[in-house]
Amino acid sequence: MKIRPIEEHEQVEFTLDGAREAKMRMLIGPEDGAKNFHMRHVEVGPGGCTPHHSHDYEHEILVLKGSGVATSAQGERPFSSGDVIFIPANERHQLVNKSESPCEFVCLIPAPEDCAR
């Protein structure tokens, strides 16, 4: 079992093209022996965003702090703390912080196949 504060996990800048003021912490991942899911903490600074991208796996997101706009083929949809966001596989998406304070969320994704049982 692992119990550790969010702040004790290393925080790294997003390096994907199009990301601005976005940082990520791997809360639960391969180093923990997680074979099915990985949990990440993302912080997007004021005016920042995640990259506008898609991938072949879904996301489940819980917004912890702040607010912003989720963009997809459906257009822009506002979100704020306490909201839950589901992004299906292959849906092009981006999360944008249009507020004056940081936005934080937890993101759950499937583990890559090379981590599977």
N, C-alpha and C positions, 0 to 999 in steps of 0.2 A: 504494500500500500504506500502511496505517496501523498503527503500533505505538505504543501509549500506555498507561501504567499506569491501572488502574481509578480510582485516587484523583484523577487529573487531570481526570476527567469531572465536570461539574457534578452535584451531588446535589440533588434536589428532593423535597419532601414529597408523598405521595399526597394528592390532594384529593378523591377519590371518597368518598361517604358510606359510613360503616362502617369505613374504614381507621383504624388506630391505630398510632402509632410506626412507620410504614412510609415508607421513602424509596427513590427510584429514580434510577439514572443511565442515560442512553441511551449505551451503549457504541458501538454501530454503528447508524446511522439515516440519515434523509434528508440530513442535512448532510454525510454521508460519500459520498453518491451510492448508497447501498444500495437497490437496486430490488426485491429479492426477499425479504429477511429483515431484521428488526431485532433487535438483541441488547441486552438490558437487564440491569443489575445491581440487585438489590433487597436492601435491608437492613431487617429487621423486628426492632425492639427487644424486650427481655423483656416479655412480656404483650401484645405488639402483634399486629396482624393486617392482612392485605390485605382489601379489601372482599369481601363475599359477593356474587358477581356471575356473569354469563355473557356471552358474546359469540360472534359467528359465526366465530371462528377458533380454531385449536388453539394450545396452548402446549407447548413442550418446556422442561423445567426441570432444571438440574443444581445440586444443593445443595452449596455450598462449605464452609459452616461452620454449626455449631449443629444444632438439631433443632426439631421441631414436629409439628403435626397438619394434614393436608390433609382438608378436609371436602367432601363431595359427597353426591349422592343415595344413594351406597353407604355413607354413614356417615363416621366419623372413621378415618383411617389415619395411623399415625405415620411420620415420615421423619427422616433424619439425614444428616450430611455424607457425601458420596459417593453418595447416592441420586439416581436419575433419576426424574422425574415426568412423565407424559404426561397432558394434560388435553384431551379431544376438544372440538371446536367445540360450542357451545351447552350444555355441561355447567356447571351452577351449581357454583361452587367458592369456597373460601377457604383461605388458608394462615395458620395461627395459631402463634405462638411461645409455648409454655407453659413455656419454660426461663428460667433466670436470666441467660443471656448472649445476645448478638445472634445472629440467624440470617441468613445471606447465601446468595443463590442467583442464578444466571444464568438468564434467561428468553429464549427465542427465539420470535419471532412472525413471521407473514408481514407483509410491508410492505403498507400500505394501497394500494388499487388506483390511487390517483392518483400513486403512486411507481412503478408497474409499467411495464415496457417497452411 
